[in-house]
Amino acid sequence: MIISYSKTFEKKFSTYPKNLQSKIFKAINNIPDGDIKRMTGNDIPPIYRLRVSKYRVLFHMNEEEIKILKVDSRGDIYK
């Protein structure tokens, strides 16, 4: 499965310390394992959330690709 990253994700991700980056990167590579929930709403394709300690990663996926959309702390990700 191919994993691609949005510019928004890359910009925010680059500001995090290296140890947090590696933790988030490991969690992304272990999708679909982990604390994943489908977000409610009428989004097509559906958006999922991956929890990594106090941070959240939003992504959508299909059979061929996982597209990582955003990463942020849990208080700011849903704004």
Distance bins in CASP14 RR format, pairs under 12 A and 6 or more apart:
PFRMAT RR
TARGET T0000
AUTHOR 0000-0000-0000
RMODE 2
METHOD distances of the structure
MODEL  1
1 28 0 0 0 0 0 1 0 0 0 0 0
1 29 0 0 0 0 0 1 0 0 0 0 0
1 30 0 0 0 0 0 1 0 0 0 0 0
1 31 0 0 0 0 1 0 0 0 0 0 0
1 32 0 0 0 0 1 0 0 0 0 0 0
1 59 0 0 0 0 0 1 0 0 0 0 0
1 61 1 0 0 1 0 0 0 0 0 0 0
1 62 0 0 0 0 1 0 0 0 0 0 0
1 63 0 0 0 0 1 0 0 0 0 0 0
1 64 1 0 0 1 0 0 0 0 0 0 0
1 65 1 0 0 1 0 0 0 0 0 0 0
1 66 1 0 0 1 0 0 0 0 0 0 0
1 67 0 0 0 0 0 1 0 0 0 0 0
2 31 0 0 0 0 0 1 0 0 0 0 0
2 61 0 0 0 0 0 1 0 0 0 0 0
2 62 0 0 0 0 0 1 0 0 0 0 0
2 63 0 0 0 0 0 1 0 0 0 0 0
2 64 1 0 0 1 0 0 0 0 0 0 0
2 65 1 0 1 0 0 0 0 0 0 0 0
2 66 1 0 0 1 0 0 0 0 0 0 0
2 67 0 0 0 0 1 0 0 0 0 0 0
2 68 0 0 0 0 0 1 0 0 0 0 0
3 9 0 0 0 0 0 1 0 0 0 0 0
3 25 0 0 0 0 1 0 0 0 0 0 0
3 27 0 0 0 0 0 1 0 0 0 0 0
3 28 1 0 0 1 0 0 0 0 0 0 0
3 29 1 0 0 1 0 0 0 0 0 0 0
3 30 0 0 0 0 0 1 0 0 0 0 0
3 31 1 0 0 1 0 0 0 0 0 0 0
3 32 0 0 0 0 0 1 0 0 0 0 0
3 50 0 0 0 0 0 1 0 0 0 0 0
3 57 0 0 0 0 0 1 0 0 0 0 0
3 59 0 0 0 0 1 0 0 0 0 0 0
3 60 0 0 0 0 0 1 0 0 0 0 0
3 61 0 0 0 0 1 0 0 0 0 0 0
3 64 0 0 0 0 0 1 0 0 0 0 0
3 65 1 0 0 1 0 0 0 0 0 0 0
3 66 1 0 1 0 0 0 0 0 0 0 0
3 67 0 0 0 0 1 0 0 0 0 0 0
3 68 1 0 0 1 0 0 0 0 0 0 0
3 69 0 0 0 0 0 1 0 0 0 0 0
4 10 0 0 0 0 0 1 0 0 0 0 0
4 28 0 0 0 0 0 1 0 0 0 0 0
4 59 0 0 0 0 1 0 0 0 0 0 0
4 60 0 0 0 0 0 1 0 0 0 0 0
4 61 0 0 0 0 0 1 0 0 0 0 0
4 62 0 0 0 0 0 1 0 0 0 0 0
4 64 0 0 0 0 0 1 0 0 0 0 0
4 65 1 0 0 1 0 0 0 0 0 0 0
4 66 1 0 0 1 0 0 0 0 0 0 0
4 67 1 0 1 0 0 0 0 0 0 0 0
4 68 1 0 0 1 0 0 0 0 0 0 0
4 69 0 0 0 0 0 1 0 0 0 0 0
5 11 0 0 0 0 0 1 0 0 0 0 0
5 12 0 0 0 0 0 1 0 0 0 0 0
5 13 1 0 0 1 0 0 0 0 0 0 0
5 14 0 0 0 0 0 1 0 0 0 0 0
5 24 0 0 0 0 0 1 0 0 0 0 0
5 25 0 0 0 0 0 1 0 0 0 0 0
5 28 0 0 0 0 1 0 0 0 0 0 0
5 57 0 0 0 0 0 1 0 0 0 0 0
5 58 0 0 0 0 0 1 0 0 0 0 0
5 59 0 0 0 0 1 0 0 0 0 0 0
5 65 0 0 0 0 0 1 0 0 0 0 0
5 66 0 0 0 0 1 0 0 0 0 0 0
5 67 1 0 0 1 0 0 0 0 0 0 0
5 68 1 0 1 0 0 0 0 0 0 0 0
5 69 0 0 0 0 1 0 0 0 0 0 0
5 70 0 0 0 0 0 1 0 0 0 0 0
5 71 0 0 0 0 1 0 0 0 0 0 0
6 12 0 0 0 0 1 0 0 0 0 0 0
6 13 0 0 0 0 0 1 0 0 0 0 0
6 57 0 0 0 0 0 1 0 0 0 0 0
6 58 0 0 0 0 1 0 0 0 0 0 0
6 59 0 0 0 0 1 0 0 0 0 0 0
6 60 0 0 0 0 0 1 0 0 0 0 0
6 66 0 0 0 0 0 1 0 0 0 0 0
6 67 1 0 0 1 0 0 0 0 0 0 0
6 68 1 0 0 1 0 0 0 0 0 0 0
6 69 1 0 1 0 0 0 0 0 0 0 0
6 70 1 0 0 1 0 0 0 0 0 0 0
6 71 0 0 0 0 1 0 0 0 0 0 0
7 13 0 0 0 0 0 1 0 0 0 0 0
7 14 0 0 0 0 0 1 0 0 0 0 0
7 67 0 0 0 0 0 1 0 0 0 0 0
7 68 0 0 0 0 0 1 0 0 0 0 0
7 69 0 0 0 0 0 1 0 0 0 0 0
7 70 0 0 0 0 0 1 0 0 0 0 0
8 14 0 0 0 0 0 1 0 0 0 0 0
8 57 0 0 0 0 0 1 0 0 0 0 0
8 58 0 0 0 0 1 0 0 0 0 0 0
8 59 0 0 0 0 0 1 0 0 0 0 0
8 67 0 0 0 0 0 1 0 0 0 0 0
8 68 0 0 0 0 1 0 0 0 0 0 0
8 69 1 0 0 1 0 0 0 0 0 0 0
8 70 1 0 1 0 0 0 0 0 0 0 0
8 71 0 0 0 0 1 0 0 0 0 0 0
8 72 0 0 0 0 1 0 0 0 0 0 0
8 77 0 0 0 0 0 1 0 0 0 0 0
9 15 0 0 0 0 0 1 0 0 0 0 0
9 16 0 0 0 0 0 1 0 0 0 0 0
9 21 0 0 0 0 0 1 0 0 0 0 0
9 24 0 0 0 0 1 0 0 0 0 0 0
9 25 0 0 0 0 0 1 0 0 0 0 0
9 28 0 0 0 0 1 0 0 0 0 0 0
9 50 0 0 0 0 0 1 0 0 0 0 0
9 55 0 0 0 0 0 1 0 0 0 0 0
9 56 0 0 0 0 0 1 0 0 0 0 0
9 57 1 0 0 1 0 0 0 0 0 0 0
9 58 0 0 0 0 1 0 0 0 0 0 0
9 59 0 0 0 0 1 0 0 0 0 0 0
9 66 0 0 0 0 0 1 0 0 0 0 0
9 67 0 0 0 0 1 0 0 0 0 0 0
9 68 1 0 1 0 0 0 0 0 0 0 0
9 69 1 0 0 1 0 0 0 0 0 0 0
9 70 1 0 1 0 0 0 0 0 0 0 0
9 71 1 0 1 0 0 0 0 0 0 0 0
9 72 0 0 0 0 1 0 0 0 0 0 0
9 77 0 0 0 0 0 1 0 0 0 0 0
10 16 0 0 0 0 0 1 0 0 0 0 0
10 21 0 0 0 0 0 1 0 0 0 0 0
10 24 0 0 0 0 0 1 0 0 0 0 0
10 25 0 0 0 0 0 1 0 0 0 0 0
10 68 0 0 0 0 1 0 0 0 0 0 0
10 69 0 0 0 0 0 1 0 0 0 0 0
10 70 0 0 0 0 0 1 0 0 0 0 0
10 71 0 0 0 0 1 0 0 0 0 0 0
11 70 0 0 0 0 1 0 0 0 0 0 0
11 71 0 0 0 0 1 0 0 0 0 0 0
11 72 0 0 0 0 0 1 0 0 0 0 0
12 20 0 0 0 0 0 1 0 0 0 0 0
12 21 0 0 0 0 0 1 0 0 0 0 0
12 24 0 0 0 0 0 1 0 0 0 0 0
12 55 0 0 0 0 1 0 0 0 0 0 0
12 56 0 0 0 0 0 1 0 0 0 0 0
12 57 0 0 0 0 0 1 0 0 0 0 0
12 58 0 0 0 0 0 1 0 0 0 0 0
12 68 0 0 0 0 0 1 0 0 0 0 0
12 69 0 0 0 0 0 1 0 0 0 0 0
12 70 1 0 0 1 0 0 0 0 0 0 0
12 71 1 0 1 0 0 0 0 0 0 0 0
12 72 1 0 0 1 0 0 0 0 0 0 0
12 73 0 0 0 0 0 1 0 0 0 0 0
12 76 0 0 0 0 1 0 0 0 0 0 0
12 77 0 0 0 0 1 0 0 0 0 0 0
13 20 0 0 0 0 1 0 0 0 0 0 0
13 21 1 0 0 1 0 0 0 0 0 0 0
13 22 0 0 0 0 0 1 0 0 0 0 0
13 23 0 0 0 0 0 1 0 0 0 0 0
13 24 1 0 0 1 0 0 0 0 0 0 0
13 25 0 0 0 0 1 0 0 0 0 0 0
13 28 0 0 0 0 1 0 0 0 0 0 0
13 52 0 0 0 0 0 1 0 0 0 0 0
13 55 0 0 0 0 0 1 0 0 0 0 0
13 57 0 0 0 0 1 0 0 0 0 0 0
13 68 0 0 0 0 1 0 0 0 0 0 0
13 69 0 0 0 0 0 1 0 0 0 0 0
13 70 0 0 0 0 1 0 0 0 0 0 0
13 71 1 0 1 0 0 0 0 0 0 0 0
13 72 0 0 0 0 1 0 0 0 0 0 0
14 20 0 0 0 0 0 1 0 0 0 0 0
14 21 0 0 0 0 1 0 0 0 0 0 0
14 24 0 0 0 0 0 1 0 0 0 0 0
14 71 0 0 0 0 0 1 0 0 0 0 0
15 21 0 0 0 0 1 0 0 0 0 0 0
15 24 0 0 0 0 0 1 0 0 0 0 0
15 71 0 0 0 0 1 0 0 0 0 0 0
15 72 0 0 0 0 0 1 0 0 0 0 0
15 73 0 0 0 0 0 1 0 0 0 0 0
16 22 0 0 0 0 1 0 0 0 0 0 0
16 23 0 0 0 0 1 0 0 0 0 0 0
16 24 1 0 0 1 0 0 0 0 0 0 0
16 25 0 0 0 0 0 1 0 0 0 0 0
16 52 0 0 0 0 0 1 0 0 0 0 0
16 53 0 0 0 0 0 1 0 0 0 0 0
16 54 0 0 0 0 0 1 0 0 0 0 0
16 55 0 0 0 0 1 0 0 0 0 0 0
16 57 0 0 0 0 0 1 0 0 0 0 0
16 71 0 0 0 0 1 0 0 0 0 0 0
16 72 0 0 0 0 0 1 0 0 0 0 0
16 73 0 0 0 0 0 1 0 0 0 0 0
17 23 0 0 0 0 1 0 0 0 0 0 0
17 24 0 0 0 0 0 1 0 0 0 0 0
17 55 0 0 0 0 0 1 0 0 0 0 0
18 24 0 0 0 0 0 1 0 0 0 0 0
18 25 0 0 0 0 0 1 0 0 0 0 0
19 25 0 0 0 0 0 1 0 0 0 0 0
19 26 0 0 0 0 0 1 0 0 0 0 0
19 53 0 0 0 0 0 1 0 0 0 0 0
20 26 0 0 0 0 0 1 0 0 0 0 0
20 27 0 0 0 0 0 1 0 0 0 0 0
20 52 0 0 0 0 1 0 0 0 0 0 0
20 53 0 0 0 0 1 0 0 0 0 0 0
20 54 0 0 0 0 1 0 0 0 0 0 0
20 55 1 0 0 1 0 0 0 0 0 0 0
20 57 0 0 0 0 0 1 0 0 0 0 0
20 71 0 0 0 0 1 0 0 0 0 0 0
20 73 0 0 0 0 0 1 0 0 0 0 0
21 27 0 0 0 0 0 1 0 0 0 0 0
21 28 0 0 0 0 0 1 0 0 0 0 0
21 52 0 0 0 0 0 1 0 0 0 0 0
21 55 0 0 0 0 0 1 0 0 0 0 0
21 57 0 0 0 0 0 1 0 0 0 0 0
21 71 0 0 0 0 1 0 0 0 0 0 0
22 28 0 0 0 0 0 1 0 0 0 0 0
22 29 0 0 0 0 0 1 0 0 0 0 0
22 52 0 0 0 0 0 1 0 0 0 0 0
23 29 0 0 0 0 0 1 0 0 0 0 0
23 30 0 0 0 0 0 1 0 0 0 0 0
23 50 0 0 0 0 0 1 0 0 0 0 0
23 51 0 0 0 0 0 1 0 0 0 0 0
23 52 1 0 0 1 0 0 0 0 0 0 0
23 53 1 0 0 1 0 0 0 0 0 0 0
23 54 0 0 0 0 0 1 0 0 0 0 0
23 55 0 0 0 0 1 0 0 0 0 0 0
23 57 0 0 0 0 0 1 0 0 0 0 0
23 71 0 0 0 0 0 1 0 0 0 0 0
24 30 0 0 0 0 0 1 0 0 0 0 0
24 31 0 0 0 0 0 1 0 0 0 0 0
24 50 0 0 0 0 1 0 0 0 0 0 0
24 51 0 0 0 0 0 1 0 0 0 0 0
24 52 1 0 1 0 0 0 0 0 0 0 0
24 53 0 0 0 0 1 0 0 0 0 0 0
24 54 0 0 0 0 0 1 0 0 0 0 0
24 55 1 0 0 1 0 0 0 0 0 0 0
24 56 0 0 0 0 0 1 0 0 0 0 0
24 57 1 0 0 1 0 0 0 0 0 0 0
24 59 0 0 0 0 0 1 0 0 0 0 0
24 68 0 0 0 0 1 0 0 0 0 0 0
24 70 0 0 0 0 0 1 0 0 0 0 0
24 71 1 0 0 1 0 0 0 0 0 0 0
24 72 0 0 0 0 0 1 0 0 0 0 0
24 73 0 0 0 0 0 1 0 0 0 0 0
25 31 0 0 0 0 0 1 0 0 0 0 0
25 50 0 0 0 0 0 1 0 0 0 0 0
25 52 0 0 0 0 1 0 0 0 0 0 0
25 55 0 0 0 0 0 1 0 0 0 0 0
25 57 0 0 0 0 0 1 0 0 0 0 0
25 68 0 0 0 0 0 1 0 0 0 0 0
25 71 0 0 0 0 0 1 0 0 0 0 0
26 33 0 0 0 0 0 1 0 0 0 0 0
26 34 0 0 0 0 0 1 0 0 0 0 0
26 50 0 0 0 0 0 1 0 0 0 0 0
26 52 0 0 0 0 1 0 0 0 0 0 0
26 53 0 0 0 0 0 1 0 0 0 0 0
26 57 0 0 0 0 0 1 0 0 0 0 0
27 33 0 0 0 0 1 0 0 0 0 0 0
27 34 1 0 0 1 0 0 0 0 0 0 0
27 35 0 0 0 0 1 0 0 0 0 0 0
27 36 0 0 0 0 1 0 0 0 0 0 0
27 49 0 0 0 0 0 1 0 0 0 0 0
27 50 1 0 0 1 0 0 0 0 0 0 0
27 51 0 0 0 0 1 0 0 0 0 0 0
27 52 1 0 1 0 0 0 0 0 0 0 0
27 53 0 0 0 0 1 0 0 0 0 0 0
27 55 0 0 0 0 1 0 0 0 0 0 0
27 56 0 0 0 0 0 1 0 0 0 0 0
27 57 1 0 0 1 0 0 0 0 0 0 0
27 59 0 0 0 0 0 1 0 0 0 0 0
27 68 0 0 0 0 0 1 0 0 0 0 0
27 71 0 0 0 0 0 1 0 0 0 0 0
28 34 0 0 0 0 0 1 0 0 0 0 0
28 36 0 0 0 0 0 1 0 0 0 0 0
28 48 0 0 0 0 0 1 0 0 0 0 0
28 50 1 0 0 1 0 0 0 0 0 0 0
28 52 0 0 0 0 1 0 0 0 0 0 0
28 55 0 0 0 0 0 1 0 0 0 0 0
28 56 0 0 0 0 0 1 0 0 0 0 0
28 57 1 0 0 1 0 0 0 0 0 0 0
28 58 0 0 0 0 0 1 0 0 0 0 0
28 59 1 0 0 1 0 0 0 0 0 0 0
28 61 0 0 0 0 0 1 0 0 0 0 0
28 66 1 0 0 1 0 0 0 0 0 0 0
28 67 0 0 0 0 0 1 0 0 0 0 0
28 68 1 0 0 1 0 0 0 0 0 0 0
28 69 0 0 0 0 0 1 0 0 0 0 0
28 71 0 0 0 0 1 0 0 0 0 0 0
29 50 0 0 0 0 0 1 0 0 0 0 0
29 52 0 0 0 0 0 1 0 0 0 0 0
29 57 0 0 0 0 0 1 0 0 0 0 0
29 66 0 0 0 0 1 0 0 0 0 0 0
29 68 0 0 0 0 0 1 0 0 0 0 0
30 36 0 0 0 0 0 1 0 0 0 0 0
30 50 0 0 0 0 1 0 0 0 0 0 0
30 52 0 0 0 0 0 1 0 0 0 0 0
30 57 0 0 0 0 0 1 0 0 0 0 0
30 66 0 0 0 0 0 1 0 0 0 0 0
31 48 0 0 0 0 1 0 0 0 0 0 0
31 49 0 0 0 0 0 1 0 0 0 0 0
31 50 1 0 0 1 0 0 0 0 0 0 0
31 51 0 0 0 0 0 1 0 0 0 0 0
31 52 0 0 0 0 0 1 0 0 0 0 0
31 57 0 0 0 0 1 0 0 0 0 0 0
31 59 1 0 0 1 0 0 0 0 0 0 0
31 60 0 0 0 0 0 1 0 0 0 0 0
31 61 1 0 0 1 0 0 0 0 0 0 0
31 65 0 0 0 0 0 1 0 0 0 0 0
31 66 1 0 1 0 0 0 0 0 0 0 0
31 67 0 0 0 0 0 1 0 0 0 0 0
31 68 0 0 0 0 1 0 0 0 0 0 0
32 38 0 0 0 0 0 1 0 0 0 0 0
32 48 0 0 0 0 1 0 0 0 0 0 0
32 50 0 0 0 0 1 0 0 0 0 0 0
32 59 0 0 0 0 0 1 0 0 0 0 0
32 61 0 0 0 0 1 0 0 0 0 0 0
32 66 0 0 0 0 1 0 0 0 0 0 0
33 50 0 0 0 0 1 0 0 0 0 0 0
34 48 0 0 0 0 0 1 0 0 0 0 0
34 49 0 0 0 0 0 1 0 0 0 0 0
34 50 1 0 0 1 0 0 0 0 0 0 0
34 51 1 0 0 1 0 0 0 0 0 0 0
34 52 0 0 0 0 1 0 0 0 0 0 0
34 57 0 0 0 0 0 1 0 0 0 0 0
35 48 0 0 0 0 0 1 0 0 0 0 0
35 49 0 0 0 0 1 0 0 0 0 0 0
35 50 1 0 0 1 0 0 0 0 0 0 0
35 51 1 0 1 0 0 0 0 0 0 0 0
35 52 0 0 0 0 1 0 0 0 0 0 0
35 53 0 0 0 0 0 1 0 0 0 0 0
35 55 0 0 0 0 0 1 0 0 0 0 0
35 56 0 0 0 0 1 0 0 0 0 0 0
35 57 0 0 0 0 0 1 0 0 0 0 0
35 74 0 0 0 0 0 1 0 0 0 0 0
36 46 0 0 0 0 0 1 0 0 0 0 0
36 47 0 0 0 0 0 1 0 0 0 0 0
36 48 1 0 1 0 0 0 0 0 0 0 0
36 49 1 0 0 1 0 0 0 0 0 0 0
36 50 1 0 1 0 0 0 0 0 0 0 0
36 51 1 0 0 1 0 0 0 0 0 0 0
36 52 0 0 0 0 0 1 0 0 0 0 0
36 56 0 0 0 0 0 1 0 0 0 0 0
36 57 0 0 0 0 1 0 0 0 0 0 0
36 58 0 0 0 0 0 1 0 0 0 0 0
36 59 0 0 0 0 1 0 0 0 0 0 0
36 60 0 0 0 0 0 1 0 0 0 0 0
36 61 0 0 0 0 1 0 0 0 0 0 0
36 66 0 0 0 0 0 1 0 0 0 0 0
37 46 0 0 0 0 0 1 0 0 0 0 0
37 47 0 0 0 0 0 1 0 0 0 0 0
37 48 1 0 0 1 0 0 0 0 0 0 0
37 49 1 0 1 0 0 0 0 0 0 0 0
37 50 0 0 0 0 1 0 0 0 0 0 0
37 51 1 0 0 1 0 0 0 0 0 0 0
37 56 0 0 0 0 1 0 0 0 0 0 0
37 57 0 0 0 0 0 1 0 0 0 0 0
37 58 0 0 0 0 0 1 0 0 0 0 0
37 59 0 0 0 0 0 1 0 0 0 0 0
38 45 0 0 0 0 0 1 0 0 0 0 0
38 46 1 0 1 0 0 0 0 0 0 0 0
38 47 1 0 0 1 0 0 0 0 0 0 0
38 48 1 0 1 0 0 0 0 0 0 0 0
38 49 1 0 0 1 0 0 0 0 0 0 0
38 50 0 0 0 0 0 1 0 0 0 0 0
38 58 0 0 0 0 0 1 0 0 0 0 0
38 59 0 0 0 0 0 1 0 0 0 0 0
38 60 0 0 0 0 1 0 0 0 0 0 0
38 61 0 0 0 0 0 1 0 0 0 0 0
39 45 0 0 0 0 0 1 0 0 0 0 0
39 46 1 0 0 1 0 0 0 0 0 0 0
39 47 1 0 1 0 0 0 0 0 0 0 0
39 48 1 0 0 1 0 0 0 0 0 0 0
39 49 1 0 1 0 0 0 0 0 0 0 0
39 50 0 0 0 0 0 1 0 0 0 0 0
39 56 0 0 0 0 0 1 0 0 0 0 0
39 57 0 0 0 0 0 1 0 0 0 0 0
39 58 1 0 0 1 0 0 0 0 0 0 0
39 59 0 0 0 0 0 1 0 0 0 0 0
39 60 0 0 0 0 1 0 0 0 0 0 0
39 69 0 0 0 0 0 1 0 0 0 0 0
39 70 0 0 0 0 0 1 0 0 0 0 0
39 77 0 0 0 0 0 1 0 0 0 0 0
39 78 0 0 0 0 1 0 0 0 0 0 0
40 46 0 0 0 0 1 0 0 0 0 0 0
40 47 0 0 0 0 1 0 0 0 0 0 0
40 48 0 0 0 0 0 1 0 0 0 0 0
40 49 0 0 0 0 0 1 0 0 0 0 0
40 78 0 0 0 0 0 1 0 0 0 0 0
41 47 0 0 0 0 1 0 0 0 0 0 0
43 49 0 0 0 0 0 1 0 0 0 0 0
43 58 0 0 0 0 0 1 0 0 0 0 0
43 59 0 0 0 0 0 1 0 0 0 0 0
43 60 1 0 0 1 0 0 0 0 0 0 0
43 69 0 0 0 0 0 1 0 0 0 0 0
44 60 0 0 0 0 1 0 0 0 0 0 0
44 62 0 0 0 0 0 1 0 0 0 0 0
45 59 0 0 0 0 0 1 0 0 0 0 0
45 60 1 0 1 0 0 0 0 0 0 0 0
45 61 1 0 0 1 0 0 0 0 0 0 0
45 62 1 0 0 1 0 0 0 0 0 0 0
45 63 0 0 0 0 0 1 0 0 0 0 0
45 64 0 0 0 0 0 1 0 0 0 0 0
45 65 0 0 0 0 0 1 0 0 0 0 0
45 66 0 0 0 0 0 1 0 0 0 0 0
45 67 0 0 0 0 1 0 0 0 0 0 0
45 69 0 0 0 0 0 1 0 0 0 0 0
46 58 0 0 0 0 0 1 0 0 0 0 0
46 59 0 0 0 0 0 1 0 0 0 0 0
46 60 1 0 0 1 0 0 0 0 0 0 0
46 61 0 0 0 0 1 0 0 0 0 0 0
46 62 0 0 0 0 1 0 0 0 0 0 0
46 67 0 0 0 0 0 1 0 0 0 0 0
46 69 0 0 0 0 0 1 0 0 0 0 0
47 56 0 0 0 0 0 1 0 0 0 0 0
47 57 0 0 0 0 0 1 0 0 0 0 0
47 58 1 0 1 0 0 0 0 0 0 0 0
47 59 1 0 0 1 0 0 0 0 0 0 0
47 60 1 0 1 0 0 0 0 0 0 0 0
47 61 0 0 0 0 1 0 0 0 0 0 0
47 66 0 0 0 0 0 1 0 0 0 0 0
47 67 0 0 0 0 1 0 0 0 0 0 0
47 68 0 0 0 0 0 1 0 0 0 0 0
47 69 1 0 0 1 0 0 0 0 0 0 0
47 70 0 0 0 0 1 0 0 0 0 0 0
47 77 0 0 0 0 0 1 0 0 0 0 0
47 78 0 0 0 0 0 1 0 0 0 0 0
48 56 0 0 0 0 0 1 0 0 0 0 0
48 57 0 0 0 0 1 0 0 0 0 0 0
48 58 1 0 0 1 0 0 0 0 0 0 0
48 59 1 0 1 0 0 0 0 0 0 0 0
48 60 1 0 0 1 0 0 0 0 0 0 0
48 61 1 0 0 1 0 0 0 0 0 0 0
48 62 0 0 0 0 0 1 0 0 0 0 0
48 66 0 0 0 0 1 0 0 0 0 0 0
48 67 0 0 0 0 0 1 0 0 0 0 0
48 68 0 0 0 0 0 1 0 0 0 0 0
48 69 0 0 0 0 1 0 0 0 0 0 0
48 70 0 0 0 0 0 1 0 0 0 0 0
49 55 0 0 0 0 0 1 0 0 0 0 0
49 56 1 0 1 0 0 0 0 0 0 0 0
49 57 1 0 0 1 0 0 0 0 0 0 0
49 58 1 0 1 0 0 0 0 0 0 0 0
49 59 1 0 0 1 0 0 0 0 0 0 0
49 60 0 0 0 0 0 1 0 0 0 0 0
49 68 0 0 0 0 0 1 0 0 0 0 0
49 69 0 0 0 0 1 0 0 0 0 0 0
49 70 0 0 0 0 1 0 0 0 0 0 0
49 71 0 0 0 0 0 1 0 0 0 0 0
49 72 0 0 0 0 0 1 0 0 0 0 0
49 74 0 0 0 0 1 0 0 0 0 0 0
49 77 1 0 0 1 0 0 0 0 0 0 0
49 78 0 0 0 0 1 0 0 0 0 0 0
50 56 1 0 0 1 0 0 0 0 0 0 0
50 57 1 0 1 0 0 0 0 0 0 0 0
50 58 1 0 0 1 0 0 0 0 0 0 0
50 59 1 0 0 1 0 0 0 0 0 0 0
50 60 0 0 0 0 0 1 0 0 0 0 0
50 61 0 0 0 0 0 1 0 0 0 0 0
50 66 0 0 0 0 0 1 0 0 0 0 0
50 68 0 0 0 0 1 0 0 0 0 0 0
50 69 0 0 0 0 0 1 0 0 0 0 0
50 70 0 0 0 0 0 1 0 0 0 0 0
50 71 0 0 0 0 1 0 0 0 0 0 0
50 74 0 0 0 0 0 1 0 0 0 0 0
50 77 0 0 0 0 0 1 0 0 0 0 0
51 57 0 0 0 0 1 0 0 0 0 0 0
51 58 0 0 0 0 0 1 0 0 0 0 0
51 71 0 0 0 0 0 1 0 0 0 0 0
51 73 0 0 0 0 0 1 0 0 0 0 0
51 74 1 0 0 1 0 0 0 0 0 0 0
51 77 0 0 0 0 0 1 0 0 0 0 0
52 58 0 0 0 0 0 1 0 0 0 0 0
52 59 0 0 0 0 0 1 0 0 0 0 0
52 68 0 0 0 0 0 1 0 0 0 0 0
52 71 0 0 0 0 1 0 0 0 0 0 0
52 72 0 0 0 0 0 1 0 0 0 0 0
52 73 0 0 0 0 0 1 0 0 0 0 0
52 74 0 0 0 0 1 0 0 0 0 0 0
52 77 0 0 0 0 0 1 0 0 0 0 0
53 71 0 0 0 0 0 1 0 0 0 0 0
53 73 0 0 0 0 1 0 0 0 0 0 0
53 74 0 0 0 0 1 0 0 0 0 0 0
54 71 0 0 0 0 0 1 0 0 0 0 0
54 72 0 0 0 0 0 1 0 0 0 0 0
54 73 1 0 1 0 0 0 0 0 0 0 0
54 74 1 0 1 0 0 0 0 0 0 0 0
54 75 0 0 0 0 1 0 0 0 0 0 0
54 76 0 0 0 0 0 1 0 0 0 0 0
54 77 0 0 0 0 0 1 0 0 0 0 0
55 70 0 0 0 0 0 1 0 0 0 0 0
55 71 1 0 0 1 0 0 0 0 0 0 0
55 72 1 0 0 1 0 0 0 0 0 0 0
55 73 1 0 1 0 0 0 0 0 0 0 0
55 74 1 0 0 1 0 0 0 0 0 0 0
55 75 0 0 0 0 1 0 0 0 0 0 0
55 76 0 0 0 0 1 0 0 0 0 0 0
55 77 1 0 0 1 0 0 0 0 0 0 0
56 68 0 0 0 0 0 1 0 0 0 0 0
56 69 0 0 0 0 0 1 0 0 0 0 0
56 70 0 0 0 0 1 0 0 0 0 0 0
56 71 1 0 0 1 0 0 0 0 0 0 0
56 72 1 0 0 1 0 0 0 0 0 0 0
56 73 1 0 0 1 0 0 0 0 0 0 0
56 74 1 0 1 0 0 0 0 0 0 0 0
56 75 0 0 0 0 1 0 0 0 0 0 0
56 76 0 0 0 0 1 0 0 0 0 0 0
56 77 1 0 1 0 0 0 0 0 0 0 0
56 78 1 0 0 1 0 0 0 0 0 0 0
56 79 0 0 0 0 0 1 0 0 0 0 0
57 66 0 0 0 0 0 1 0 0 0 0 0
57 67 0 0 0 0 0 1 0 0 0 0 0
57 68 1 0 0 1 0 0 0 0 0 0 0
57 69 0 0 0 0 1 0 0 0 0 0 0
57 70 1 0 0 1 0 0 0 0 0 0 0
57 71 1 0 1 0 0 0 0 0 0 0 0
57 72 0 0 0 0 1 0 0 0 0 0 0
57 73 0 0 0 0 0 1 0 0 0 0 0
57 74 0 0 0 0 0 1 0 0 0 0 0
57 77 0 0 0 0 1 0 0 0 0 0 0
58 66 0 0 0 0 0 1 0 0 0 0 0
58 67 0 0 0 0 1 0 0 0 0 0 0
58 68 1 0 0 1 0 0 0 0 0 0 0
58 69 1 0 1 0 0 0 0 0 0 0 0
58 70 1 0 1 0 0 0 0 0 0 0 0
58 71 1 0 0 1 0 0 0 0 0 0 0
58 72 0 0 0 0 1 0 0 0 0 0 0
58 74 0 0 0 0 0 1 0 0 0 0 0
58 76 0 0 0 0 0 1 0 0 0 0 0
58 77 1 0 0 1 0 0 0 0 0 0 0
58 78 0 0 0 0 1 0 0 0 0 0 0
58 79 0 0 0 0 0 1 0 0 0 0 0
59 65 0 0 0 0 1 0 0 0 0 0 0
59 66 1 0 1 0 0 0 0 0 0 0 0
59 67 1 0 0 1 0 0 0 0 0 0 0
59 68 1 0 1 0 0 0 0 0 0 0 0
59 69 1 0 1 0 0 0 0 0 0 0 0
59 70 0 0 0 0 1 0 0 0 0 0 0
59 71 0 0 0 0 1 0 0 0 0 0 0
59 77 0 0 0 0 0 1 0 0 0 0 0
60 66 1 0 0 1 0 0 0 0 0 0 0
60 67 1 0 1 0 0 0 0 0 0 0 0
60 68 0 0 0 0 1 0 0 0 0 0 0
60 69 1 0 0 1 0 0 0 0 0 0 0
60 70 0 0 0 0 0 1 0 0 0 0 0
61 67 1 0 0 1 0 0 0 0 0 0 0
61 68 0 0 0 0 1 0 0 0 0 0 0
61 69 0 0 0 0 0 1 0 0 0 0 0
69 77 0 0 0 0 1 0 0 0 0 0 0
70 76 0 0 0 0 1 0 0 0 0 0 0
70 77 1 0 0 1 0 0 0 0 0 0 0
70 78 0 0 0 0 1 0 0 0 0 0 0
70 79 0 0 0 0 0 1 0 0 0 0 0
71 77 1 0 0 1 0 0 0 0 0 0 0
72 78 0 0 0 0 1 0 0 0 0 0 0
72 79 0 0 0 0 1 0 0 0 0 0 0
73 79 0 0 0 0 0 1 0 0 0 0 0
END
